[in-house]
Amino acid sequence: MTTPLIGLIVLLVVAVFGWIVAEVKNKCVSFQHSEEEAEGEEEMREAYEAHGGRELNLKDLLDHNSTKGYKSV
């Protein structure tokens, strides 16, 4: 066998091994949101509902932006 073919086989074996490790880790580790993230999600929901249940577009964001570039100085 040639050296590039051996390198390709080794690369595939390492990739498959890494994939198996990632899948096992995903099954074993459970993820829970922290309290700060839950509060942040509630704030985002309140802001979403405050604007009529729609996302702000760029014009709306710029109208409510607290920094106005050189005008703020």
Order of alpha helices (4+ residues) and beta strands (2+ residues): alpha-alpha-alpha
